[in-house]
Amino acid sequence: MLKEAVYHKINSDYAYAISKRDVVIKIRTGRDDLKKIKLFYMDKYKYFRNKETFKIEMKKVATDSLFDYYEAIVSHDFISLNYFFELVDGEKSLYYGNYLFSEEQPDEGSDFFSFPTIDENDIFVVPEWARESIVYQIFPERYNNGDKSNDPEDVKPWDSEVDTKIMLGGDLQGIIDKLNYMEDLGVNTIYLNPIFRAGSNHKYDTFNYFEIDPQFGSTETLKELVKEAHKRGIRIILDAVFNHSGIEFPPFKDVREKGEKSEYKAWFDIRKFPVEVKDEPDYATFAYGGHMPKLMTKNEATKKYLIDAATYWIREADIDGWRLDVADEVGHHFWKDFRQAVKAVKKDALIIGEVWYDSSSWLQGDQFDSVMNYVFSGAVKDFIATNKISPKEFSERIGAIRGLYKIPAYNVLWNLIDSHDTPRFLNVSEERVDKLALAAFIQFTFPGVPMVYYGDEIGMTGGHDPYCRRGMVWDERKQNKTLRDYYKKLITIRKTNKVLTYGDFNTILIDESKNVYGFKRELNGECLEGYINNGDISYVIEIENSTNAEDLVNGKIYVPVKGKIRIEIAAQSAVLIKL
């Protein structure tokens, strides 16, 4: 037994409350090192009177390249919970409690891990609606021009090739005009890139956090968008750019004009006066860009202004949450206060952070509800688009995500393939539409929340920014309708099979030589098995099953022969079998 690989810690990602009486206990071990783990638990205060102990076998929920992760949910009504583990490797058992190993079962209080009384304020709660979300990301300037009266003076024809400064005239009215399209597609949540007054086409250089950019419309236009979206059962998430502002943000203009005498100098990290706007200037910025001065959110006045803006738009326009730009470059203290303020105004508002790597320090229940899952995106592209990794490595990377996070956050991770910050999948995959279909299959059948970047559903291409931000193709003659129909089918399958949203997930097949991966989703006796053939030849599987089975993707019915069903999966395709 590899004892040095065993890890558990109380009041962390490895022990936390998800309700008033339910505690999640997780433990990490060496990969393939143990046969099983039993969790022993008891009432902290009654145990020494009655010696009553309860026992459950823990479930292996994930495997990465180095470790296995086991988990159990303990439901109890104790004042406080004590517990320890029995680790079984097939040859012997060891007990593990309070960071000590022993061959004999622990019996003293000092030998146990202890989880204190559950405080309701410490329970990690995410909005109930979030788990069933199907998110559609829109870059407003490039989605649809619905009101030519607010076009910028230098607006270009819609199908123009883009650069970093070009304006095409997309606006909020254009999004309103396409709500029926999105409803037909099946999405139920729209995430909009920034819409507040700014100087660029991307609007990440905010000038006024309390004003809709006139090129996009007005506060009334936003209200109309939210109202019309809500009529269709669609929620609206806005983009909060609180790490930095634009150079025309009034407090920064004041600092430029008044220097050290400005009452706003503490809003920014100014290293030298007078302030000069240039590349790599003498003040802190986002990514060394002089036009995006960094905001000092530790300053109380700055913090109040930004949090007031966040709560204002919830009250004023009834938006449903915030996506937080460059969230990892803003202090934890700010996000904790931000969460409290936002949830006080709208309890079920969703808070999603932009963090591209391990986000667990933000997902403790006191900051974000979840994050954009760029780790998922990277794994899918490396496995499907470029074949950089094998099915085994793909499984390990997906397992690592499960091992990292608390269950509430994991369940609502935004599983994206593309975004406004990445090359589109079709560019990475050499425009292989069959591979994009495979990636979408993974996106809609795995745990988490699918997030579709506008245009992916019709086969849009584009490399790094700005080319991933081309104008949405509305000419149906130029759209890939077959791909769009496939996305619609996947969305329908996800909506009508709750096991894909709420069910357990397990890897069941890894064929390295044929480049095939399989998984199972299970919920209350319902079972779906998915198989992804990322190889260049067809692949045959046999499943023991005594009744007919259906491929939900292709509609084919399989009849068992001698207690087995035989399924042939074409190259570069996937099946989802309902057993």
Stockholm file with secondary structure:
# STOCKHOLM 1.0

chainA/1-579         MLKEAVYHKINSDYAYAISKRDVVIKIRTGRDDLKKIKLFYMDKYKYFRNKETFKIEMKKVATDSLFDYYEAIVSHDFISLNYFFELVDGEKSLYYGNYLFSEEQPDEGSDFFSFPTIDENDIFVVPEWARESIVYQIFPERYNNGDKSNDPEDVKPWDSEVDTKIMLGGDLQGIIDKLNYMEDLGVNTIYLNPIFRAGSNHKYDTFNYFEIDPQFGSTETLKELVKEAHKRGIRIILDAVFNHSGIEFPPFKDVREKGEKSEYKAWFDIRKFPVEVKDEPDYATFAYGGHMPKLMTKNEATKKYLIDAATYWIREADIDGWRLDVADEVGHHFWKDFRQAVKAVKKDALIIGEVWYDSSSWLQGDQFDSVMNYVFSGAVKDFIATNKISPKEFSERIGAIRGLYKIPAYNVLWNLIDSHDTPRFLNVSEERVDKLALAAFIQFTFPGVPMVYYGDEIGMTGGHDPYCRRGMVWDERKQNKTLRDYYKKLITIRKTNKVLTYGDFNTILIDESKNVYGFKRELNGECLEGYINNGDISYVIEIENSTNAEDLVNGKIYVPVKGKIRIEIAAQSAVLIKL
#=GR chainA/1-579 SS CCGGGCBCCSSBTTEEESSSSEEEEEEEEETTCCSEEEEEEEETTTHHHHCCCEEEECEEEEECSSEEEEEEEEECCCSSEEEEEEEECSSCEEEEETTEEESSCCCSGGGSEEECCCCGGGSCCCCGGGGGCCEEEECGGGTCCCCGGGCCTTCCCTTCCCCSSCCCCCCHHHHHHTHHHHHHHTCCEEEECCCEEESSSSCCSEEEEEEECTTTCCHHHHHHHHHHHHHTTCEEEEEECCSBCCTTSHHHHHHHHHGGGCTTGGGBCBCSSSCCCSSSCSBCEETTEEEEEBBCTTSHHHHHHHHHHHHHHHHHHCCCEEEETTGGGSCHHHHHHHHHHHHHHCTTCEEEECCSSCCGGGCSSSSCSEEBCHHHHHHHIIIIISCCSCHHHHHHHHHHHHHHSCHHHHHTCEEESCCTTSCCHHHHTTSCHHHHHHHHHHHHHSSSEEEEETTGGGTCCCCSTTGGGCCCCCCGGGSCHHHHHHHHHHHHHHHHCTHHHHSEEEEEEEETTTTEEEEEEEETTEEEEEEEECSSSCEEEEEECSSCEEETTTCCEECCBTTEEEEEECTTEEEEEEC
#=GC SS_cons         CCGGGCBCCSSBTTEEESSSSEEEEEEEEETTCCSEEEEEEEETTTHHHHCCCEEEECEEEEECSSEEEEEEEEECCCSSEEEEEEEECSSCEEEEETTEEESSCCCSGGGSEEECCCCGGGSCCCCGGGGGCCEEEECGGGTCCCCGGGCCTTCCCTTCCCCSSCCCCCCHHHHHHTHHHHHHHTCCEEEECCCEEESSSSCCSEEEEEEECTTTCCHHHHHHHHHHHHHTTCEEEEEECCSBCCTTSHHHHHHHHHGGGCTTGGGBCBCSSSCCCSSSCSBCEETTEEEEEBBCTTSHHHHHHHHHHHHHHHHHHCCCEEEETTGGGSCHHHHHHHHHHHHHHCTTCEEEECCSSCCGGGCSSSSCSEEBCHHHHHHHIIIIISCCSCHHHHHHHHHHHHHHSCHHHHHTCEEESCCTTSCCHHHHTTSCHHHHHHHHHHHHHSSSEEEEETTGGGTCCCCSTTGGGCCCCCCGGGSCHHHHHHHHHHHHHHHHCTHHHHSEEEEEEEETTTTEEEEEEEETTEEEEEEEECSSSCEEEEEECSSCEEETTTCCEECCBTTEEEEEECTTEEEEEEC
//
